[in-house]
Amino acid sequence: MNAVLTARGLRVTGPSGALLVDGVDLALAPAAVTALVGESGAGKSLTGLALMDLVPGPARLCGGEVALDGRPISGLGPRDLRRVRGAGIALVPQDPAAALDPVARVGAQVAEVLRVHRGLGRAAARAAAAEALAEVGVTRDDHPHRLSGGQRQRALIAMALAPGPRVLIADEPTASLDPTVQIGVLDLIAARRDQGGLAVLLISHDIGSVARLADRVAVMYAGRIVEEGPVRSVLGAPRHPYTAGLIALAPRMGRPRVPRVPIPGSPPEPGALPPGCPFAPRCPARRAACEAARPELRPAGPGRRVACVLTHREASALGEAQ
């Protein structure tokens, strides 16, 4: 099936010129969720913002191509980009409290999006906004500070989905929510994926949410994707030691006494990457070849790629040990 959105070679630099996102490729399919996972600072959120050319300064999008429904959107002018953002690609940012206008009711904020992207009049926009909020379970049209965290998150999702976008970028949509509310938000995204053929990029560090919602997963480390493939395949039999480490950190249902093993050390600072594989200093299976050259993504089974020198048998043994 053709991808709704494709990105090739996305590159984002920081103020010092260090690469924060280094050559990321993505393909988002209709009616499917692709998860982008990794530790804080891996470049996940910057990648999501780069897809919409919204990288905040002093960082800078310095390379790559993005296409929506086969039409390039890289390099579009401000007016054309405004048409793409919201109506074509929608974003649910990390912090709903910061993303919503504190002095305007959420209904008015959703209505504004509908006026801009669907050309509705004020009365029609207000009615459509009320319907959009009701569909996500927000029945109070109030100021954001008077709503719960889950209600604010649902209001943001309603605002993102109201114009009928082809792609939804959801950046940590369940962060800081209690488990029951988390499930509701994930189920809401899944319903929209199934009903409307929405292509979703789920940016998360929560392996449990990824396992519940995603169809494919891409694992990001030090600005690069180091493993990708079908979510059951990757989470069930990781081929990269970093992926195995992330899985080992996740809580295990039915096994509360199994200790979670932290990944030793810290991610490298941008611009100060070690020679060879950036994960080598933290890797329990590192060898001389890991420091000789940075491994590129290579095929590792049906629909899978991995950037690691380990053989399939060695990677399997490492995953079982975790």
Secondary structure, DSSP 4 states (H G I P E B T S, - for coil): ---SEEEEEEEEE-TTS-EEEEEEEEEE-TTEEEEEE-STTSSHHHHHHHHTT-PPTTSEEEEEEEEETTEE-TT--HHHHHHHBTTTEEEE-S-HHHHS-TTS-HHHHHHHHHHHHH---HHHHHHHHHHHHHHTT------GGGS-HHHHHHHHHHHHHTT--SEEEEESTTTT--HHHHHHHHHHHHHHHHHH--EEEEEES-HHHHHHH-SEEEEEETTEEEEEEEHHHHHHS-SSHHHHHHHHHS--TT-TTSPPPPPSS-PPPTT-PPSS-TTGGG-TT--GGGGTSPPPPEE-STT-EE--S--HHHHHHHHHH-
